C-alpha cells in the first residue's frame, strides 16, 4: 500500500503540471502516454514492439491523435485506417501467416481504442483553453472519487460480486458506492467551480462518467484476465502500467464527446 501511495503521488505530481500548462508540452506528453499504452496492449498479445505491424500501429496511433491529418497528408483519418487494414492483411500473406489475421484484428482494435481515448483527452484540454482545464479536472475528480468510493464501499458493505469471472474483488455495493461518492464530490466541485448551467446536468453527467469509468476498468480487467497478465505494464510500481491507471479515462472522454455531454461542461 505504501508503494502504491508513493507512486500515485509521484504520478500526480508529474501528470498535473502537463495538464495545467497544456499546449505543445501537453500534446507531446499525451503522445508519449498513448504510445506506451499501445505497446502495453501489444505486449499482452506477445506482439514484438519492434515488429513491422507494431511500428505501423504506432504510426497510425499518431495520425489518429493528430486533429486533422489531411493538413500534412492526402488522406483523412478514415482512409488512413482503411489503408492500415490493407497493409496488415498484405503483411499476413508476405510472412506466410506467421503474422495472423487474429493478430491483425487485435492490433487494429487496440490502436483505435487507445488512439480514440487519448485523442479526446487532447480535445478536452483544447490547448490553453481554461474551460478545457476545468473539464479535465472535473472528469479526473469524478473518476478518482468513483474508484475511492467503490474501494471503501466494497470493503465495508460489499457482498454481491459484480462480475467475479472478470474482476473477483469488485462488488455491486462497491459500484454503487463509487457512483454515490462521485456525485457528492461533483456537487462540491460544482459549487466551488461551476462546470454546467444546472446541478441536474452535473449529477447526470457525473453518473454517466462514473458508470462508464467502471466499465472501462472492467474492460481492462477482462483483457488482462484473457491474456493471463496481472498488470498492463510495470511503469508505475504498485499500480501497473499506463492503461491500468487511465483505463477509465479512455472510456469516459469519448463517451462524453459522442453523446455531446461535453458541450454542457
PyMOL commands that set and color helices and strands:
alter all, ss='L'
color gray80, all
select helices_A, chain A and resi 2-21+23-44+52-65+69-71+77-94+101-125+130-157+172-192+199-227+242-258+261-264
alter helices_A, ss='H'
color red, helices_A
select strands_A, chain A and resi 161-163+167-171
alter strands_A, ss='S'
color yellow, strands_A
deselect
rebuild
show_as cartoon
